[in-house]
Amino acid sequence: MIDIMSSVAILGVVVLMLGAVAQWRRGERKQAVLMAVAALVIAGNVAIWSVPLGH
């Protein structure tokens, strides 16, 4: 299940980054930065999820 969740999350990161680039080119800087920050937060979550538990 975690594989599916991380795959969907990474797909969301890609879509958010593409949207951020499109917004940046349109001149909407604030929304582009917010989308990029959201993508970084999601990518960070996936990185945390993929760390093995040290039991």
Residue frames as qw, qx, qy, qz and C-alpha x, y, z in Angstrom:
[[0.000, 0.884, 0.467, 0.000, 0.00, 0.00, 0.00],
 [0.312, -0.775, 0.096, 0.541, 2.86, 2.39, 0.78],
 [0.426, -0.042, 0.591, 0.684, 4.18, 1.83, -2.75],
 [0.156, 0.668, 0.620, 0.380, 0.93, 3.05, -4.28],
 [0.219, -0.918, -0.255, 0.208, 0.78, 6.04, -1.94],
 [0.403, -0.587, 0.290, 0.640, 4.33, 7.11, -2.67],
 [0.376, 0.203, 0.649, 0.629, 3.82, 6.67, -6.42],
 [0.038, 0.822, 0.524, 0.221, 0.72, 8.86, -6.37],
 [0.335, -0.858, -0.065, 0.384, 2.51, 11.43, -4.21],
 [0.434, -0.323, 0.450, 0.711, 5.47, 11.61, -6.61],
 [0.253, 0.502, 0.649, 0.513, 3.06, 11.94, -9.52],
 [0.140, -0.920, -0.364, 0.045, 1.52, 14.86, -7.64],
 [0.436, -0.646, 0.182, 0.600, 4.96, 16.39, -7.17],
 [0.393, 0.066, 0.586, 0.706, 5.60, 16.21, -10.92],
 [0.078, 0.723, 0.593, 0.345, 2.22, 17.76, -11.72],
 [0.287, -0.895, -0.203, 0.273, 2.71, 20.52, -9.15],
 [0.444, -0.463, 0.325, 0.695, 6.16, 21.37, -10.52],
 [0.291, 0.320, 0.634, 0.641, 4.85, 21.48, -14.09],
 [0.087, -0.853, -0.496, -0.136, 2.03, 23.74, -12.92],
 [0.406, -0.769, -0.024, 0.493, 4.50, 25.94, -11.07],
 [0.412, -0.138, 0.472, 0.768, 6.60, 26.35, -14.21],
 [0.133, 0.579, 0.634, 0.495, 3.48, 27.23, -16.22],
 [0.234, -0.902, -0.350, 0.098, 2.37, 29.79, -13.63],
 [0.473, -0.560, 0.163, 0.661, 5.87, 31.29, -13.48],
 [0.338, 0.125, 0.556, 0.749, 5.88, 31.77, -17.26],
 [0.029, -0.747, -0.572, -0.338, 2.48, 33.49, -17.07],
 [0.107, 0.528, -0.193, 0.820, 3.89, 35.92, -14.54],
 [0.685, -0.602, -0.105, -0.397, 2.00, 34.65, -11.51],
 [0.353, 0.490, -0.687, 0.405, 5.05, 34.35, -9.28],
 [0.419, -0.354, 0.559, -0.621, 3.34, 33.98, -5.90],
 [0.911, 0.041, 0.136, -0.387, 1.18, 31.03, -6.97],
 [0.769, 0.447, -0.449, 0.085, 4.15, 29.40, -8.70],
 [0.109, 0.491, -0.702, 0.504, 6.26, 29.62, -5.55],
 [0.639, -0.213, 0.457, -0.581, 3.44, 28.21, -3.42],
 [0.942, 0.216, -0.100, -0.235, 3.02, 25.27, -5.80],
 [0.581, 0.496, -0.585, 0.272, 6.76, 24.60, -5.75],
 [0.197, -0.427, 0.660, -0.586, 6.79, 24.70, -1.93],
 [0.839, -0.052, 0.249, -0.482, 3.85, 22.27, -1.81],
 [0.870, 0.362, -0.333, -0.029, 5.73, 19.94, -4.16],
 [0.297, 0.515, -0.675, 0.438, 8.82, 20.09, -1.93],
 [0.511, -0.311, 0.534, -0.597, 6.75, 19.29, 1.17],
 [0.939, 0.114, 0.051, -0.320, 5.18, 16.27, -0.53],
 [0.714, 0.473, -0.487, 0.171, 8.59, 15.10, -1.76],
 [0.036, -0.500, 0.673, -0.544, 9.91, 15.44, 1.79],
 [0.761, -0.159, 0.360, -0.516, 7.03, 13.34, 3.08],
 [0.933, 0.286, -0.190, -0.104, 7.82, 10.62, 0.55],
 [0.422, 0.550, -0.619, 0.369, 11.46, 10.73, 1.61],
 [0.369, -0.388, 0.614, -0.580, 10.42, 10.25, 5.24],
 [0.897, 0.033, 0.152, -0.413, 8.07, 7.40, 4.32],
 [0.850, 0.406, -0.335, 0.016, 10.82, 5.59, 2.44],
 [0.019, 0.603, -0.700, 0.382, 13.28, 5.57, 5.38],
 [0.691, -0.141, -0.707, -0.049, 13.36, 2.07, 6.82],
 [0.606, -0.701, 0.094, -0.364, 12.35, 1.66, 10.44],
 [0.348, 0.513, -0.726, 0.297, 15.25, 0.62, 12.61],
 [0.812, -0.426, 0.107, -0.385, 13.58, -1.95, 14.86]]
